[in-house]
Amino acid sequence: MATTTDPLTQRLRARLTKLSAPGRYRLLVHGVLWAALLVVLAPLVLAAIYSTQSASEIYQITNLLPGTQPLDNYTTVLFEYNFAQYMLNSLVMTTVVIVGKLTVSLLAATALVYYRFPYRNLVFYLILFTLLMPLPVRIVPLYQLMADLGWINTFAGLTSPFIASATAVFLFRQRFRSIPPAVIETARLDGIGPLRFLVYVLIPMSRGVIAGVSAVLFIGTWNAYLWPLVVIFERENQVAQVGLRFIQGVGSEGLIEWNLVMTAGVLVMIPPLVVLLVARKHLLSTLAST
């Protein structure tokens, strides 16, 4: 018995048979990449949709359409649950930490590259060694130090542990080592001092790397959760990541209001997304240079 196929299927088969082996490989790679993109974007799209739904609509599992109260959800989260204050606290903390990290890291990288002192390489390796000790490993002695200084539940206690960055020191050191020696000799002949050399020569020549490092530092600091949860007691001084947990703990009749949780999640996601979109070229060039 003869089988018939529609014209569209016949044209598709004919086009596939005409493809060479490299063409089929590229088609397969593109298909896998598009599938991976859909997998990554699906949670973000669902979160944006759920943030517009009401408490009753979000518990309808098959309801994947935008809801009826997007403005009410965002207004409730920002003002009734004080999430605008949490985001402001996160923004201030992130700004202070980035400025502090860039300052310390630029000075450290300058000293490691352009100064001659005993055990310079050993100092650099010790700085890199700190990458093996993440915050959960050193949180107990760090908390004890903040308590001895009287910085518990203060802005200084919240930001000071994040000021140093071994990753930033490493990236800046790599960049400074790639600067031509002729530039250094010219600066020395002109009588430029160390700080002027850093400000007027190294920083302008490393703007792309600084922008890329700033993007990485922003995302890492903005997403900080464990340390603010431990060191800050008052809710009005908390950051957005911990504030998101506060909203998740609020519910009526034992039900979590996931529409408000998704709304807060979308709000938390916006600043890092904006930073990635603005600094994507610098970030890619920074990662490629390492």
N, C-alpha and C positions, 0 to 999 in steps of 0.2 A: 504494500500500500504506500503510495507516494505521499510525502509530507510537503507541505507548503509553508513557506516563511514569508513574512511581510517584507516589503521593499527596504524598510529602514534596517532590519537585521541583515539583509543581504549586503547592503552598502557598507555596514559596519564590518562584516566579515571580510569583504573585499579590501577595505582599507587596512585592516589588521594584517592580512596576508601580504600586502605590498610593503609593510614596514620591514626594514632591515633589523638585524639583531641588536645593534646599538639603539635604534629607534624604539624597539620593544622594551629594552632595558630602561631607557629614559621614561617611557610611559609608565612602567612599573614603579620606578622611583617617585615620579610625580604623584601617582596614585597613593603610595604609602605616605608621602608627605602630607597630602591633603587629608588623608584619614587621621594622621597624627594631629594635624591642626584642628580638625573637628573635635577630637577627643579633648584637646587642651581648652578649646573655646566653649565646649558644652557646659561645664560648671559655671563659667562666668555669665553666659547667656541665661542659664536657669536662675542664677542668683539675681540678675537684673530683673527677670520676669517676676520672681517670687517677691521681690521688694515692692512691687506695685499691688500685690494682692492683699486681701483682708485675712483675718485670722481664720475665718471659716473657709475661704477659698483655697488657702494654701494646703489644707488637709484633704482636699480633693485631689488625689494622686494623678488623675488623668487630666487635670486642668493645667495646661501649659500655655495658656493665653495671658496676656497682660491683664492685671487686675483693675479694680475700680477705685482704688484710693492711693495712688502713688504719692500725691502731695501730702496727704494726711500721715502716711508712714514716715516720710522724711522729716516732716515738721515735728512729729512726736519724738522721734529718735534724737534729733538735734537739740530740742529745747526741753521737752518734758523729762527725758532721760539724761540730759546734760551732756550729750555726746559732742556737742560743739566745743565745750570746755576740754574734754578729753583730747580731741583732735588738736586744739590749740596747744595743750601741754606737750603733745607729741611733736608738734612742729617746732616749738621753742627748744625742747630737748634735742631734737635732731639737728637744728641749726647750731646750737652751742657745741655739740659733739663734733660736727663736721669741721667747724672753724678750729676747734682745739686739735683735732686729729691732723688736719692739714698743716697747721703751724708746727706741731711737734714732729711730724713725719718729714716735712721739708727740711727742718733744721737738722734732724738726725741723718737724713740721706746726704745732705751737704757735708756734714762732718765725716761720714763714712767714705765719701768719694774724694773729697778735696783736702782732707787733713791727714797728716801722717802722725800716728800715735801708736804706742805699743798695743799689741793684741787687737788691732782694728778688725781683722777678719773674725776673730773669736767673738768679739762684741756683736758683730753682725749675725753670726750663727746663733748666739744666745737670744737675739731678738727674734730670729725665725723659730727658735725652740718654743717660744711662748705660744705659737700657733697650735702646738700639741696639747695645750692646757686650756680647753674651752671654759666658758663661764661656769657650767655646772660642777666642774672639778674643783674650782677655787672659790666657790660661792660662800662656803663657811668661813674661811679666814678673811675673805673680803668683807663679809658682813661684820665680823668681829672688828676689823679695822675701822669701818664706818661708825660702828658703835663707840669705839674708843675716841674717835674724833668728834663725836656728837653730831654726826651727819645723817643719822637715821631719820627718815621722813622729811628730808630736805632736798632742795634742788641740787645742791652740791653733791650729796650722796647719790642722787640719781644719775648724774652725768659724769662725775669724775672717773669711775671705773672704765669708761669707754673712750677716754681721751687718747690713749696710746693705741697705735695700730701697726702691727708688724707687716701686714699686707701692704699698707700704704708706703711704709719705709722701703720695702722690697721693690715696689713698682717705681718709686721715685729714684731709688738708687740705680735701677736698670736704665732709666731715662737719662739721668745725669752722666752715666758712663758712656752713653752713645753720643754725647755732645762733642764736636771736634775739638782737639787740643788747641787749635789755632785760636778759637774763641777765648779759651782760658788765658792763653799767652797775651792776647790783645788786652784783655781786662787787667792783667797784672801790669802791663806796660803803661796803661792809663791810670794806674794807681787806685783802682777800685777796691774798696775793702770787702771783707767777707759778706756782710749783710747787704751792702749795695749790689754785690755780684749776684746774690741770691734773688733780690727784689727786681733788679733791672735787667738781668741776663737770664738766669735759670728759669724763673717763673714765666716770663714771656715766651721763652722757647719751649715750655712744657705745658702750655695751656690745655692742649688736648688731653694729655695724661691726667692733669688735675681735674678736668671736667669728668673724665671717665671714672677716676677714683672717687670723686664726690658723689657720682650716681650710685656706685657700689656701697659707699658708706651711708648714703641716705636710706637706701632700701634696708640695709642691715640694722641701722639704728631705729628706723621707723617701725620695724617688725619686732623690736625688743619686747619680750613678755615676762620672762622669768625674773630678771633683776627688778624691774618696777613693781612686780607683784610682791616681792620680798621686802623691799626697802621703803615703799610708800604705803602708809596706813590710811590716810584720809582720801576719801573718794574724789573730792574736788581737785586733788593734785595728781590723780592717776592719768595714765596715757591711754591712747585709743585702743590698743590691743587688750588691755585689762578691762577697759570699759565695755568692750564687746562681750567679754565674759560676764560682766554684770547684767547686761541686757538678756543674755541667754538664761540667767538664773531667775528672771522675772516671768511670771505666767499666772494665768487665772485657771482655777479648777484643775490644777495639776498639768496643764498643757502649756508647753513652751510656745511663745508667740514667734514662730519661725519667720514670719513676714518682717518683723522688726529686726530680728537677728540678721536676716539677709540684707535689709536696708543698711544696717550698720556695717556689714561686711563690704557692701558696695562703696560706702563712704570711705572706709579704711583703704580700699584698693585704689582709689582715685589718685592720691598724691604720688605713690610709687609709679603708677602707670604714666602719669604726666612726665615725671622725671625720666623714665625710660624712653618715651617718645622724643623728648627734647634732646637728650644726651646720647641717643643710640649710636650715632656715628663715632663720637668720642669714646664711648664704651667699647665698641667693637675694635677700634684702633688700639685702645689700651690693652685689651685682652690679646690682640694679635702681636703686640710688641713684646709680650712676655714669653 
